[in-house]
């Protein structure tokens, strides 16, 4: 995938109002959860 495309998609997701949780899957299988710190108490 094109790095610029990934960058613009991440920026779009992070600008959503309200910010919704989303996952990033990295090469190698690691997963990163992007979440708003104010909602950390709601973690499942």
C-alpha positions as CSV (number, residue, x, y, z in Angstrom):
1,X,0.0,0.0,0.0
2,X,1.1,3.5,-0.6
3,X,2.4,5.3,2.5
4,X,0.6,8.5,1.6
5,X,-2.7,6.7,1.3
6,X,-2.2,5.0,4.7
7,X,-1.2,8.4,6.3
8,X,-4.3,10.2,4.9
9,X,-6.6,7.4,6.1
10,X,-5.1,7.4,9.6
11,X,-5.6,11.2,9.7
12,X,-9.2,10.9,8.6
13,X,-9.9,8.3,11.3
14,X,-8.3,10.4,14.0
15,X,-10.3,13.5,13.0
16,X,-13.7,11.7,13.4
17,X,-16.0,13.4,15.8
18,X,-16.5,11.7,18.1
19,X,-13.3,9.7,17.9
20,X,-14.1,6.0,17.5
21,X,-11.8,3.2,18.4
22,X,-9.9,1.5,15.5
23,X,-7.3,-1.1,15.1
24,X,-4.1,-1.0,13.1
25,X,-2.5,-4.3,12.0
26,X,1.2,-4.0,11.5
27,X,3.5,-6.1,9.4
28,X,4.4,-9.1,11.5
29,X,0.9,-9.5,13.0
30,X,1.0,-7.0,15.8
31,X,-2.2,-5.0,16.5
32,X,-2.5,-1.5,17.8
33,X,-5.7,-0.1,19.3
34,X,-6.2,3.6,18.8
35,X,-8.6,4.9,21.4
36,X,-9.4,8.2,23.1
37,X,-7.7,8.5,26.6
38,X,-11.0,9.8,28.1
39,X,-12.7,6.5,27.3
40,X,-10.0,4.2,28.7
41,X,-12.3,3.3,31.6
42,X,-14.7,1.7,29.0
43,X,-12.1,-0.8,27.7
44,X,-13.4,-4.3,27.2
